[in-house]
Amino acid sequence: MPVRPVDLTAKKILITGPTGQVALPVVEQLSKVADVTALARFRQLEDRQKIEAMGATVFAADLADASSLQALASDFDYVLNFAVVKSGDFEYDLAANAEGVGNLMMQCKNVRAFLHFSSTAVYEYGGQEPRKEDAPLGDNHRAMFPTYSIAKIAAETVCRFVAHQHNIPTTIARLSVPYGDNGGWPYFHLLMMQQGIPIEIHPEQPNYYNLLHVDDYLEKIPYLLAAATKEVTTTNFGGSEKTSIEEWCAYMAELTGFQPVFQQNPKAFGSLCLDTSKMHELIGETSVDWRQGIKRQITALAPELLKPQ
Ligand SMILES: NC(=O)c1ccc[n+]([C@@H]2O[C@H](COP(=O)([O-])OP(=O)(O)OC[C@H]3O[C@@H](n4cnc5c(N)ncnc54)[C@H](OP(=O)(O)O)[C@@H]3O)[C@@H](O)[C@H]2O)c1
């Protein structure tokens, strides 16, 4: 039986990384019902304005710099930590991503639950075997983002350490491939297909993933918060149905007429599909069919690319 979701209505919620692809729809939705503070560096004025227009309070800080968090309130009910940086500079990326989550938790020790978003990029490449939460970790995304996997593994470790030291109910959710009407990996693939740019895939095909639609992650966040424990709950977080780069590109080709050009590269990420048993037990199944999600995405972002039906 899945946990009972928490009620976020009128709660005081801190969301980090609010301007990012994944968190922006969360800020938009939660700002309508809760008291949301959005934390990022906010180097661009338009980012700040966009978030304020959604009704959230903006707090500018760099998670790598603990002193920039000193003026942050410490009475949040819930924290959703989406912030991530992949500058390629190990010193900064480890400070912002790994020490950053520690800095944040130290400032928000009294939360009812802390939800840290990690990534399936923490898993070592392991062929098409669905990855369980205890599968070996590794430097999966090195080829494209040199610091990313290591920084995400380090961030999980700091997160667990601070949760254990201060008894903070915490969930670590390892995201697969989030996407929706505001973008995501399949949309990049569509643009590459349109321009005839080769899409790199691992030679062990198909390259499986668990696309996670924004509607599903919005629905599941209150469950992930309810699943938080002081021992720290770590769970995969993706769509219940696995699919593959090859399948979603073929479907986008059907919808648009643009054909994918695949280029095999043994250094490409490779399959990262999930064992969803623990996730289903905690938060239940997702509901958006990936084909419908992809069609919706193209309709929202580039309707002119759809072939007349
Ligand atoms: N997108 C995916 O396909 C995917 C897949 C798996 C997991 N995830 C995970 O999902 C979460 C969100 O990813 P995303 O793709 O939405 O990220 P994103 O688009 O790169 O956005 C990153 C966010 O973090 C903020 N940020 C960066 N450095 C910061 C710092 N030093 N201090 C404070 N804020 C900082 C950025 O704002 P400023 O630049 O203004 O600070 C921005 O709001 C991450 O934890 C990521 O690992 C994403």
The ligand as an SDF file (V2000), in Angstrom:
LIG
                    3D

 48 52  0  0  0  0  0  0  0  0999 V2000
   16.5980   17.3700  -16.4100 N   0  0  0  0  0  0  0  0  0  0  0  0
   16.7860   16.0510  -16.3760 C   0  0  0  0  0  0  0  0  0  0  0  0
   16.6750   15.3670  -17.4220 O   0  0  0  0  0  0  0  0  0  0  0  0
   17.1010   15.3470  -15.0770 C   0  0  0  0  0  0  0  0  0  0  0  0
   17.2690   13.9550  -15.0640 C   0  0  0  0  0  0  0  0  0  0  0  0
   17.5220   13.3080  -13.8530 C   0  0  0  0  0  0  0  0  0  0  0  0
   17.6360   14.0440  -12.6900 C   0  0  0  0  0  0  0  0  0  0  0  0
   17.4890   15.4090  -12.7100 N   0  0  0  0  0  0  0  0  0  0  0  0
   17.6330   16.1380  -11.4460 C   0  0  0  0  0  0  0  0  0  0  0  0
   16.5220   17.0240  -11.3090 O   0  0  0  0  0  0  0  0  0  0  0  0
   16.9190   18.2200  -10.6320 C   0  0  0  0  0  0  0  0  0  0  0  0
   16.5710   19.4260  -11.5010 C   0  0  0  0  0  0  0  0  0  0  0  0
   17.2710   19.3300  -12.7290 O   0  0  0  0  0  0  0  0  0  0  0  0
   17.0440   20.3730  -13.9150 P   0  0  0  0  0  0  0  0  0  0  0  0
   17.4540   19.7020  -15.1620 O   0  0  0  0  0  0  0  0  0  0  0  0
   15.6820   20.9770  -13.8200 O   0  0  0  0  0  0  0  0  0  0  0  0
   18.1430   21.4840  -13.5710 O   0  0  0  0  0  0  0  0  0  0  0  0
   18.4820   22.8140  -14.3910 P   0  0  0  0  0  0  0  0  0  0  0  0
   17.4880   23.0360  -15.4820 O   0  0  0  0  0  0  0  0  0  0  0  0
   19.9390   22.7350  -14.7550 O   0  0  0  0  0  0  0  0  0  0  0  0
   18.2860   23.9580  -13.2930 O   0  0  0  0  0  0  0  0  0  0  0  0
   19.1500   24.0560  -12.2080 C   0  0  0  0  0  0  0  0  0  0  0  0
   18.5710   24.9870  -11.1630 C   0  0  0  0  0  0  0  0  0  0  0  0
   19.4720   25.0450  -10.0430 O   0  0  0  0  0  0  0  0  0  0  0  0
   19.8050   26.4140   -9.7620 C   0  0  0  0  0  0  0  0  0  0  0  0
   21.1980   26.4500   -9.2940 N   0  0  0  0  0  0  0  0  0  0  0  0
   22.2990   26.0630   -9.9810 C   0  0  0  0  0  0  0  0  0  0  0  0
   23.3970   26.2320   -9.2460 N   0  0  0  0  0  0  0  0  0  0  0  0
   22.9880   26.7260   -8.0480 C   0  0  0  0  0  0  0  0  0  0  0  0
   23.6870   27.1310   -6.8840 C   0  0  0  0  0  0  0  0  0  0  0  0
   25.0240   27.0500   -6.7960 N   0  0  0  0  0  0  0  0  0  0  0  0
   22.9740   27.5960   -5.8200 N   0  0  0  0  0  0  0  0  0  0  0  0
   21.6080   27.6880   -5.9180 C   0  0  0  0  0  0  0  0  0  0  0  0
   20.9140   27.3220   -6.9990 N   0  0  0  0  0  0  0  0  0  0  0  0
   21.5860   26.8480   -8.0670 C   0  0  0  0  0  0  0  0  0  0  0  0
   19.6260   27.1300  -11.1060 C   0  0  0  0  0  0  0  0  0  0  0  0
   19.3790   28.5200  -10.9570 O   0  0  0  0  0  0  0  0  0  0  0  0
   20.5750   29.6250  -10.9540 P   0  0  0  0  0  0  0  0  0  0  0  0
   21.4650   29.2790  -12.1270 O   0  0  0  0  0  0  0  0  0  0  0  0
   19.8640   30.9240  -11.0800 O   0  0  0  0  0  0  0  0  0  0  0  0
   21.2610   29.4560   -9.6500 O   0  0  0  0  0  0  0  0  0  0  0  0
   18.3670   26.4180  -11.6280 C   0  0  0  0  0  0  0  0  0  0  0  0
   17.2190   26.9720  -11.0160 O   0  0  0  0  0  0  0  0  0  0  0  0
   18.4270   18.0640  -10.3970 C   0  0  0  0  0  0  0  0  0  0  0  0
   18.6430   17.5930   -9.1050 O   0  0  0  0  0  0  0  0  0  0  0  0
   18.8640   17.0310  -11.4190 C   0  0  0  0  0  0  0  0  0  0  0  0
   20.0170   16.3280  -11.0000 O   0  0  0  0  0  0  0  0  0  0  0  0
   17.2370   16.0670  -13.8850 C   0  0  0  0  0  0  0  0  0  0  0  0
  1  2  1  0
  2  3  2  0
  2  4  1  0
  4  5  1  0
  4 48  2  0
  5  6  2  0
  6  7  1  0
  7  8  2  0
  8  9  1  0
  8 48  1  0
  9 10  1  0
  9 46  1  0
 10 11  1  0
 11 12  1  0
 11 44  1  0
 12 13  1  0
 13 14  1  0
 14 15  2  0
 14 16  1  0
 14 17  1  0
 17 18  1  0
 18 19  2  0
 18 20  1  0
 18 21  1  0
 21 22  1  0
 22 23  1  0
 23 24  1  0
 23 42  1  0
 24 25  1  0
 25 26  1  0
 25 36  1  0
 26 27  1  0
 26 35  1  0
 27 28  2  0
 28 29  1  0
 29 30  1  0
 29 35  2  0
 30 31  1  0
 30 32  2  0
 32 33  1  0
 33 34  2  0
 34 35  1  0
 36 37  1  0
 36 42  1  0
 37 38  1  0
 38 39  2  0
 38 40  1  0
 38 41  1  0
 42 43  1  0
 44 45  1  0
 44 46  1  0
 46 47  1  0
M  CHG  2   8   1  16  -1
M  END
$$$$
